[in-house]
């Protein structure tokens, strides 16, 4: 990998070939983002990021749409409720069809414009393939690491992003968000969900390290009814329809050194 792997780069046709359906979806969404920028009282820039974009690129049926915005004057503040009402009032066809989540630079964070924040080194995105976004001018952005993951259908995570979540939590009111055992387990559950849904075939050393050491963490989770319930609730909420057999298949796909031990260690969650 090059030295500046996390520098924002545009996804051009030379880097990744889009089909007609993908172009149509991204053009429609970009037009809706531009509509928001033009008519919102608060928004300076707004982009679509992560799941919806990577799902579309991988030809997987997308679910909700995550938007990330900056405010006029580069003020760092939360205007999610106000902006959500503005978006709803615009009756935008694509955004109206799906659940929309909003994000922004948090208090005391280093300020970066939306694209640099989402695909750059100070991104909150833990899984590298999700470091992709679409701006209101129909430009797709990513970085070299994420682009490599996209092309090779590879899954990897960034430990540095865990520090971002710890210091600048998105859900500080959630007692399990910053708990070591539940945050570790939620990270692994999410990774296995990504493998199941998106069909990743290659896996980075960071993800495999976390996965192979997960059984020790699960021993602590298993000893606590509260922690067990928290992870079970997370699976129900974030992995609808996934059963033990689906998680088992995802673990086997990783070809981890101790698949059997990992599979046995998650049985109590189902």
C-alpha positions in Angstrom: 0.0 0.0 0.0 1.1 3.6 -0.6 2.0 5.9 2.2 -1.1 8.0 1.9 -3.6 5.2 1.9 -6.3 7.2 3.7 -6.1 10.3 1.5 -9.4 11.0 -0.2 -9.5 9.9 -3.9 -12.3 9.9 -6.4 -13.6 6.6 -7.7 -13.3 7.1 -11.4 -14.3 4.7 -14.2 -10.6 3.7 -14.5 -10.6 2.6 -10.9 -14.0 0.9 -10.7 -16.5 0.3 -13.4 -20.1 1.2 -12.6 -23.1 -0.4 -14.4 -26.2 1.5 -15.6 -28.2 0.7 -12.5 -25.5 1.9 -10.1 -25.1 5.2 -12.1 -28.8 5.8 -12.0 -29.0 5.3 -8.2 -26.0 7.5 -7.5 -27.2 10.2 -9.8 -30.6 10.3 -8.2 -29.2 10.3 -4.7 -26.7 13.1 -5.6 -29.5 15.2 -7.0 -31.4 14.8 -3.7 -28.3 15.7 -1.7 -27.9 18.9 -3.8 -31.6 19.7 -3.2 -30.9 19.6 0.5 -27.8 21.8 0.3 -29.8 24.4 -1.8 -32.9 24.5 0.4 -31.7 23.8 4.0 -31.3 26.6 6.4 -28.6 24.7 8.2 -26.6 22.5 5.8 -23.4 23.6 4.1 -22.4 20.2 2.7 -24.1 16.8 3.0 -23.0 13.4 1.7 -24.2 9.8 1.7 -21.7 7.5 3.3 -21.0 3.9 4.2 -23.6 1.1 4.0 -25.9 2.3 1.2 -22.9 3.3 -1.0 -20.9 0.1 -0.5 -24.0 -2.1 -0.9 -24.8 -0.4 -4.2 -21.2 -0.8 -5.4 -21.2 -4.5 -4.5 -24.7 -5.0 -6.1 -26.2 -5.9 -2.7 -29.7 -4.6 -1.8 -29.2 -1.5 0.4 -31.1 -0.9 3.6 -31.0 2.5 5.3 -29.1 5.6 4.1 -26.5 7.3 6.3 -26.0 11.0 5.7 -23.2 13.2 7.0 -23.4 16.9 7.1 -21.5 20.1 7.9 -23.2 23.3 9.0 -23.0 26.7 7.4 -20.0 28.6 8.8 -18.4 25.3 9.7 -20.0 25.5 13.1 -19.8 22.2 15.1 -23.2 21.5 16.5 -26.0 18.9 16.2 -28.9 20.0 14.0 -30.0 16.4 13.2 -33.6 16.9 14.2 -34.0 20.1 12.3 -32.3 18.7 9.2 -34.4 15.5 9.3 -37.5 17.6 9.3 -36.2 19.6 6.3 -35.4 16.4 4.4 -38.9 15.0 5.1 -40.5 18.2 3.9 -38.7 18.0 0.6 -40.4 14.6 -0.2 -37.3 13.3 -2.0 -38.1 10.0 -3.8 -35.1 7.9 -2.8 -34.6 9.3 0.7 -38.3 9.0 1.4 -38.2 5.3 0.8 -35.7 4.4 3.4 -34.7 5.1 7.0 -32.3 8.0 7.1 -29.6 8.5 9.7 -27.7 11.7 10.2 -24.2 12.3 11.4 -21.8 15.2 11.9 -18.4 16.2 13.4 -18.8 16.0 17.2 -18.0 18.5 19.9 -14.2 18.8 20.5 -13.4 16.8 17.4 -10.9 18.1 14.8 -13.1 19.7 12.1 -12.9 18.2 8.6 -15.4 18.7 5.7 -17.7 15.7 5.3 -15.7 13.9 2.6 -12.4 14.2 4.4 -14.0 13.2 7.7 -15.7 10.1 6.3 -12.9 8.6 4.2 -9.8 10.1 5.9 -7.7 9.0 8.9 -10.0 10.6 11.5 -13.1 8.7 10.3 -15.4 6.9 12.7 -15.7 4.1 10.2 -14.2 1.0 11.8 -14.6 -1.3 8.8 -12.4 -0.1 6.0 -14.7 -1.1 3.0 -17.3 1.3 4.4 -15.0 4.3 3.9 -16.9 5.4 0.8 -19.2 8.3 0.2 -21.2 10.2 -2.5 -21.3 14.0 -2.7 -23.9 16.2 -4.2 -22.0 16.6 -7.5 -22.2 12.8 -8.1 -18.6 12.3 -7.1 -17.8 9.0 -5.4 -15.0 9.2 -2.8 -12.9 6.7 -1.0 -9.2 6.0 -0.1 -6.7 3.5 -1.5 -7.2 1.0 1.3 -11.0 0.9 0.9 -10.7 0.8 -2.8 -8.5 -2.3 -2.6 -11.0 -3.9 -0.2 -13.8 -3.1 -2.7 -12.0 -4.6 -5.7 -10.9 -7.7 -3.8 -14.1 -8.2 -1.8 -11.9 -8.0 1.3 -12.9 -7.1 4.9 -10.6 -5.3 7.3 -11.0 -3.1 10.4 -9.1 -0.1 11.7 -8.2 -0.2 15.4 -7.6 3.6 15.4 -11.3 4.1 14.7 -12.1 2.3 18.0 -10.2 5.1 19.8 -12.3 7.7 17.9 -15.5 6.0 19.1 -14.1 5.8 22.7 -13.1 9.5 22.8 -16.0 10.8 20.6 -18.9 8.3 21.1 -21.9 8.5 18.9 -24.1 7.0 21.6 -22.7 8.0 25.0 -26.0 7.3 26.7 -25.8 3.6 25.8 -24.0 1.8 28.7 -22.9 -1.0 26.3 -21.3 1.3 23.7 -18.2 1.9 25.7 -18.1 -1.3 27.7 -15.0 -3.3 26.6 -16.7 -6.7 26.4 -19.9 -5.6 24.7 -18.2 -3.2 22.3 -15.7 -5.9 21.3 -18.5 -8.4 20.8 -20.7 -5.9 18.9 -17.7 -5.3 16.6 -17.4 -9.0 15.9 -21.1 -9.4 15.3 -21.1 -6.6 12.9 -18.1 -8.0 11.0 -19.8 -11.4 10.7 -22.9 -9.7 9.5 -20.9 -7.8 6.8 -19.4 -11.1 5.6 -22.8 -12.7 5.5 -24.5 -9.9 3.7 -21.8 -8.6 1.4 -20.0 -11.8 0.5 -16.4 -10.8 1.5 -13.9 -13.5 0.7 -10.6 -12.1 2.0 -9.9 -10.9 5.5 -7.3 -8.5 7.0 -5.0 -9.3 9.9 -6.6 -6.9 12.3 -10.1 -8.4 11.9 -8.7 -12.0 12.2 -6.8 -11.0 15.3 -9.9 -9.7 17.0 -12.0 -12.7 15.8 -9.5 -15.3 17.0 -9.3 -13.7 20.4 -13.1 -13.2 20.8 -13.7 -16.4 22.7 -11.8 -15.1 25.7 -14.0 -12.0 25.7 -17.2 -14.1 25.3 -16.3 -16.0 28.5 -16.8 -12.8 30.4 -20.0 -12.0 28.5 -21.3 -15.4 29.2 -20.8 -15.0 33.0 -23.1 -12.0 33.0 -26.8 -12.2 32.2 -26.8 -8.4 31.6 -23.9 -8.5 29.1 -25.4 -11.6 27.4 -28.8 -9.9 27.0 -27.1 -6.8 25.6 -25.4 -8.8 22.8 -28.5 -10.8 22.1 -30.5 -7.6 21.8 -27.8 -6.2 19.5 -28.0 -9.2 17.2 -31.8 -9.0 17.1 -31.7 -5.3 16.3 -28.8 -5.2 13.8 -28.9 -8.7 12.3 -32.5 -9.4 11.6 -33.1 -12.8 10.1 -29.6 -14.0 10.8 -29.4 -17.3 12.7 -26.6 -19.2 14.4 -26.0 -21.2 11.2 -25.5 -17.9 9.3 -22.9 -16.7 11.9 -21.3 -20.2 11.7 -20.9 -20.0 7.9 -19.4 -16.5 8.1 -16.8 -17.7 10.7 -15.9 -20.7 8.5 -15.5 -18.3 5.5 -12.8 -16.5 7.4 -10.6 -19.7 7.6 -9.5 -18.5 11.0 -7.0 -20.6 12.9 -9.5 -21.6 15.6 -12.9 -21.6 13.8 -14.2 -24.5 15.9 -13.5 -22.7 19.2 -15.1 -19.4 17.9 -18.2 -21.2 16.7 -18.6 -23.0 20.0 -18.1 -19.8 22.0 -21.1 -18.0 20.4 -23.7 -20.8 20.8 -25.0 -19.3 24.1 -26.1 -16.2 22.3 -28.7 -18.1 20.3 
